[in-house]
Amino acid sequence: MESLPEQATAYLAPIGFDHILKQTLGKNIVTQLGQLFICDTYIPGIYWAQNIWMNPKIILFQSISDAAKKLRAIQRDWANYSFQLHRRSHLITDLLPKLKRFPINFPEKNYLRLPLGSWTLLSQNTLLAATNCSSTLPNGAAHFVENKFDPPSRAYLKLWEACTIINRYPKAGDICLDLGSSPGGWSWALSNLGAQVVSVDRSPLALSIQTNPLVKFVQGSAFALEPNQFKHLDWIVSDLICYPTKSFDLLRKWLLAFPKANFIWTIKFQGETDHQTTNMFASIPGSHIQHLYHNKHELTWMKPSDL
Ligand SMILES: C[S@@+](CC[C@H](N)C(=O)[O-])C[C@H]1O[C@@H](n2cnc3c(N)ncnc32)[C@H](O)[C@@H]1O
């Protein structure tokens, strides 16, 4: 690649989901570099990207130290995406400032405000670099200092990631509704921050969560619950397994009743990805959708209370 279109944008696919990203980018793709799709323009409404590089530039360099020098001259912090020439990429990375802020020690506030550029080697003496990226995590990967003992499932990492992205954190005294909560990873994460949780699932919670004094378990269908059973809710979260259209109807019911709550909502797909319903979620004002690093074949819809 010797030159780039003026409005070039690069989209990094989440591992295992490059086929969905490729399908949504369509004919705008100019070239593919591993999991990175270079497009001739910026395309709005792309949710299946782990990171989006705005206006990447091609930089020529003479040597490993020259590459590091040229990157440092632009800005301090860089993350490498390596799809080839791995050893050379490592050597350049070693000459750049270390990214001491990773992994993330949840809850660290204002975490994603610090700029982080992205770069990749195109050849021995050329690299592609972008200072402005949609994610300020290295390649969009939200690595946390994990708790391997207390949560009953790893699903809590999705909730941590969503809170970090919207920069909103449940606090002591907040009242949360957790729909589709078993075995209790999200309820654990919410109660661990001191919030009170009404936790709803057809299946039981892990005993450690069910006996947590901050968690009230309601066994049954999330669809049977009505908003008028609650006076106030600060957070409404759902990791429920159901069809996207059903999930959208359920969200609308809760959003209508509690428009000022914070929402984190997993949209799960079975078989085909339902882009049409995704766009319906996306059209809700003040909301944001993305494929989280900890998402599988699902997207996360987020709406902080004050947007
Ligand atoms: C991915 S799991 C949730 C994991 C959970 N967030 C955690 O952190 O441990 C999805 C849950 O949705 C529940 N579910 C599916 N349909 C439901 C319904 N109609 N009402 C309540 N729960 C339902 C399933 O029983 C399952 O426990």
The ligand as an ORCA input file, in Angstrom:
! r2SCAN-3c Opt
* xyz 0 1
  C     -25.804    -15.206     29.788
  S     -26.788    -15.719     31.113
  C     -26.586    -14.398     32.243
  C     -25.258    -14.370     32.945
  C     -25.251    -13.359     34.062
  N     -25.309    -11.995     33.561
  C     -24.023    -13.473     34.946
  O     -23.299    -12.511     35.068
  O     -23.817    -14.521     35.544
  C     -28.386    -15.478     30.503
  C     -29.490    -15.800     31.493
  O     -30.741    -15.438     30.928
  C     -31.690    -16.271     31.586
  N     -32.994    -16.180     30.924
  C     -33.335    -16.541     29.663
  N     -34.628    -16.261     29.444
  C     -35.112    -15.713     30.595
  C     -36.364    -15.184     30.997
  N     -37.407    -15.166     30.154
  N     -36.489    -14.667     32.217
  C     -35.453    -14.655     33.089
  N     -34.239    -15.143     32.774
  C     -34.076    -15.662     31.544
  C     -31.063    -17.636     31.562
  O     -31.642    -18.461     32.549
  C     -29.597    -17.285     31.852
  O     -29.302    -17.467     33.201
*
